[in-house]
Amino acid sequence: MASIDTAGFQNSEFEISETLVSLRERFEAVRRGEIQRVRGRLGDLSPDQENAIDSLSHALIERVLQAPMAMLENASAGNQAVLVLATVRRIFNLRT
């Protein structure tokens, strides 16, 4: 009976989790930066308008991140974790 390399699996799981966090942080920083950048041009906004901008920008980020995050979450199911991690990190310039 073949033994399972649980240390490698746990390491991949940790790296995937760390990359998911980094990816979210990167996109959240971009979202906040873009809102700050255009804030002056928006003029006075009501609380409802502020909430609408916040909700819209969060929804956009979630949609954009949906595919890469699913790829990362599914990477540990096969032997693709190292390749997927390297690809996502390179595409999004993550340093995890």
C-alpha positions as CSV (number, residue, x, y, z in Angstrom):
1,M,0.0,0.0,0.0
2,A,1.4,3.4,-1.0
3,S,1.9,6.1,1.6
4,I,0.3,9.5,1.2
5,D,2.6,12.6,1.5
6,T,0.4,14.5,4.0
7,A,3.2,17.1,4.7
8,G,3.2,18.0,1.0
9,F,-0.6,18.2,0.9
10,Q,-0.7,20.4,4.0
11,N,2.0,22.6,2.6
12,S,0.0,23.0,-0.6
13,E,-3.2,23.7,1.3
14,F,-1.4,26.4,3.3
15,E,0.1,28.0,0.2
16,I,-3.3,27.9,-1.6
17,S,-4.9,29.6,1.4
18,E,-2.1,32.2,1.6
19,T,-2.5,32.9,-2.1
20,L,-6.3,33.3,-1.8
21,V,-5.8,35.9,1.0
22,S,-3.1,37.7,-1.0
23,L,-5.3,37.8,-4.1
24,R,-8.3,39.2,-2.2
25,E,-6.0,41.8,-0.5
26,R,-4.6,42.9,-3.8
27,F,-8.0,43.4,-5.4
28,E,-9.4,45.1,-2.3
29,A,-6.4,47.6,-2.4
30,V,-7.1,48.3,-6.1
31,R,-10.8,48.8,-5.3
32,R,-10.2,51.2,-2.5
33,G,-7.6,53.1,-4.5
34,E,-9.8,53.5,-7.5
35,I,-12.7,54.8,-5.3
36,Q,-10.3,57.3,-3.7
37,R,-9.0,58.3,-7.1
38,V,-12.4,59.2,-8.5
39,R,-13.9,60.4,-5.2
40,G,-13.4,64.1,-5.9
41,R,-15.1,63.9,-9.2
42,L,-18.2,62.3,-7.7
43,G,-19.2,65.3,-5.6
44,D,-21.4,65.0,-2.6
45,L,-23.0,61.6,-2.4
46,S,-25.8,60.5,-0.1
47,P,-25.3,57.6,2.2
48,D,-27.4,55.4,-0.2
49,Q,-25.1,56.4,-3.2
50,E,-22.0,55.7,-1.1
51,N,-23.4,52.2,-0.3
52,A,-24.3,51.6,-3.9
53,I,-20.8,52.4,-5.1
54,D,-19.4,50.2,-2.3
55,S,-21.7,47.3,-3.2
56,L,-21.1,47.6,-6.9
57,S,-17.3,47.6,-6.5
58,H,-17.4,44.7,-4.1
59,A,-19.6,42.7,-6.5
60,L,-17.3,43.4,-9.5
61,I,-14.3,42.2,-7.5
62,E,-16.1,39.0,-6.5
63,R,-17.0,38.3,-10.1
64,V,-13.5,38.9,-11.4
65,L,-12.0,36.7,-8.6
66,Q,-14.5,33.9,-9.0
67,A,-12.6,31.9,-11.6
68,P,-9.0,32.3,-10.2
69,M,-10.2,31.5,-6.7
70,A,-12.1,28.4,-7.9
71,M,-8.9,27.2,-9.7
72,L,-6.9,27.7,-6.6
73,E,-9.5,25.9,-4.4
74,N,-9.6,23.0,-6.8
75,A,-5.9,22.8,-7.4
76,S,-5.2,20.6,-4.4
77,A,-7.6,18.0,-5.7
78,G,-5.1,16.9,-8.3
79,N,-1.4,17.3,-8.7
80,Q,-1.7,20.7,-10.2
81,A,-1.3,22.8,-7.1
82,V,2.2,23.9,-7.7
83,L,1.5,24.9,-11.3
84,V,-1.7,26.7,-10.6
85,L,-0.2,28.6,-7.6
86,A,2.8,29.7,-9.7
87,T,0.5,30.8,-12.6
88,V,-1.9,32.8,-10.4
89,R,0.9,34.4,-8.5
90,R,2.7,35.4,-11.7
91,I,-0.5,36.7,-13.4
92,F,-1.5,38.8,-10.4
93,N,2.1,39.7,-9.3
94,L,1.7,38.2,-5.9
95,R,4.7,37.7,-3.6
96,T,3.4,34.9,-1.3
